């Protein structure tokens, strides 16, 4: 009868929906299991006092985003950042190498999931990015078959670029002084949001520490 056919159609739809949901969960679990160590940032657990602890680098791997640094200051400034130091000079004074910042101390720019991608960023005294590490994200990229390593590769594109550069997602346009960074197919919103996070975070710290003046000395003209 028509009623029986309608009931069967509804049951088939429910079964198909359940199968799709199970497949999505399986794919997420499989991708998470295959992620390389250090890249498992999807819904990672962060220290509960991360937003308020004075010693940021006691909680986070600051040395990973600032190679060569041997020590770090407590949080300072508003919005907060920390100073990265090299070995002491002849007088025993630590050598300032640059700065490390936690993106969510500066901006909560939402990505595709509606939540920020929590990122640790290292920047040297001239304003050049020397390290970037995603600590936590809520992006459903694994459900799309995109490995977390893709986020790592996106962030690697910022290394060597400056806070003073005009950086956009897409191809570079040298005639307009625009440096491009590649997008991730299927995750463009995530990459655009991350680009905003990088530039907002870097600029906020640069304004506090006088990066423009330092760059003008190092790179005249």
C-alpha positions in Angstrom: 0.0 0.0 0.0 1.0 3.7 -0.3 1.3 3.9 3.5 3.6 0.9 3.6 5.8 2.3 0.8 6.0 5.6 2.6 7.1 3.9 5.9 9.7 1.9 4.0 11.0 5.1 2.3 11.3 6.8 5.7 13.1 3.8 7.2 15.5 3.7 4.2 16.3 7.4 4.7 16.9 6.9 8.4 19.2 4.0 7.7 21.1 5.9 5.1 21.6 8.8 7.5 22.8 6.5 10.2 25.3 4.9 7.9 26.6 8.3 6.7 27.0 9.3 10.4 28.9 6.1 11.2 31.1 6.5 8.2 32.0 10.1 9.2 32.8 9.0 12.8 35.0 6.2 11.4 36.8 8.6 9.1 37.5 11.0 11.9 38.8 8.3 14.2 41.0 6.9 11.4 42.4 10.2 10.4 43.1 11.1 14.0 44.9 7.8 14.6 47.1 8.4 11.5 48.0 11.9 12.5 51.7 12.4 13.1 52.8 13.1 16.7 52.6 16.8 17.5 49.9 17.3 14.8 46.9 16.1 16.9 45.5 19.5 17.7 41.8 18.7 17.0 39.9 19.6 20.2 43.2 19.2 22.1 43.1 19.8 25.8 44.9 23.0 26.8 46.0 24.0 30.3 43.0 25.4 32.3 44.9 28.5 33.4 46.4 29.2 29.9 44.6 32.6 29.6 45.9 34.0 32.9 49.2 32.3 33.9 52.0 34.8 33.9 54.6 32.2 32.7 53.1 31.4 29.3 56.1 29.4 28.2 56.0 27.1 31.2 52.7 25.8 29.8 53.4 25.9 26.0 56.3 24.8 23.7 57.6 28.3 23.0 61.0 26.9 21.9 59.2 25.1 19.0 58.2 28.5 17.5 61.4 30.3 18.4 64.4 28.3 17.4 67.6 29.4 19.2 65.8 30.9 22.2 66.9 29.5 25.6 64.6 31.4 27.9 61.4 33.6 27.9 60.0 36.4 29.9 56.7 36.3 31.8 53.7 37.8 29.9 53.9 41.5 29.4 52.1 44.2 27.5 48.5 44.6 26.5 47.6 42.5 24.6 50.1 40.1 26.2 53.3 38.7 24.6 56.5 37.3 25.9 60.1 38.1 25.0 62.4 35.4 23.7 66.0 35.4 24.8 69.2 33.9 23.5 72.3 33.0 25.5 73.6 35.8 27.8 76.1 38.3 26.5 79.5 39.0 28.0 77.9 41.0 30.7 75.5 38.2 31.6 72.5 40.0 30.2 70.1 37.9 28.1 70.0 38.7 24.4 66.6 39.7 23.1 65.9 37.7 20.0 62.2 38.5 19.5 58.7 37.7 20.7 56.2 34.9 21.2 52.5 35.4 21.3 49.4 33.3 21.8 46.8 34.2 19.2 43.8 34.0 21.6 45.5 36.6 23.9 45.0 39.0 21.0 42.1 37.9 18.8 39.3 35.3 18.8 38.8 35.4 15.1 36.4 32.5 14.4 37.3 29.9 11.7 34.8 27.6 9.9 33.7 25.9 13.1 32.8 29.2 14.7 35.7 28.7 17.1 39.2 30.2 16.9 42.3 28.3 15.9 44.5 28.6 18.9 48.0 29.4 17.6 51.4 30.0 19.1 53.5 32.4 17.0 57.2 33.4 17.1 58.4 36.7 15.6 61.9 38.1 15.6 63.0 41.6 16.3 62.6 42.7 12.7 59.1 41.5 12.5 59.7 38.3 10.6 57.7 35.1 11.6 60.1 32.4 12.7 57.7 29.8 14.0 54.0 28.9 14.0 52.2 26.0 15.8 48.5 25.2 16.0 47.7 24.2 19.5 44.0 23.5 19.2 41.3 23.7 16.5 37.8 22.6 16.1 37.7 22.5 12.3 35.9 19.6 10.7 38.6 19.1 8.1 39.2 15.5 9.1 35.7 14.6 8.1 36.5 16.0 4.7 39.6 13.8 4.4 42.0 16.6 4.9 44.9 15.7 7.2 46.0 18.0 10.0 49.4 18.1 8.3 47.7 20.4 5.7 47.3 23.1 8.5 51.0 22.7 9.3 52.0 23.3 5.7 49.8 26.4 5.5 51.5 27.8 8.6 54.9 27.1 7.2 54.3 29.5 4.4 54.5 32.4 6.9 58.0 31.6 7.9 60.3 34.3 6.7 57.5 36.7 5.9 57.2 39.9 7.8 54.5 41.5 9.8 54.9 44.4 7.5 54.1 42.4 4.4 50.7 42.5 2.8 49.7 38.8 2.9 46.6 37.4 1.3 45.2 33.9 0.5 45.7 33.3 -3.1 48.4 33.9 -5.7 51.1 36.6 -5.1 50.7 39.9 -7.0 54.1 41.4 -7.1 52.9 44.6 -8.9 50.7 45.3 -5.9 53.2 44.2 -3.3 51.0 41.3 -2.2 52.4 38.0 -1.0 50.2 35.0 -1.5 49.7 31.9 0.7 48.1 28.8 -0.7 44.6 27.8 0.4 43.5 24.2 1.3 40.9 22.9 -1.1 37.7 22.4 0.9 38.9 24.5 3.8 39.3 28.0 2.4 37.4 29.7 5.3 39.9 28.1 7.8 42.9 29.5 5.9 41.4 33.0 5.5 40.7 33.1 9.2 44.2 31.9 10.0 45.7 34.6 7.8 43.7 37.2 9.8 45.0 35.6 13.0 48.6 35.8 11.9 48.4 39.4 10.8 46.3 40.7 13.7 48.5 39.0 16.3 51.8 40.1 14.7 50.7 43.7 14.2 49.4 44.0 17.8 52.8 43.0 19.2 54.8 44.9 16.6 53.0 48.2 17.6 53.9 47.6 21.3 57.6 46.9 20.8 58.4 49.4 18.0 59.0 46.9 15.2 58.7 49.6 12.6 61.7 51.4 14.1 63.8 48.2 14.3 63.0 47.3 10.7 63.9 50.8 9.5 67.3 50.4 11.1 67.9 46.9 9.8 66.4 47.4 6.4 66.9 51.1 5.4 64.8 52.5 2.6 
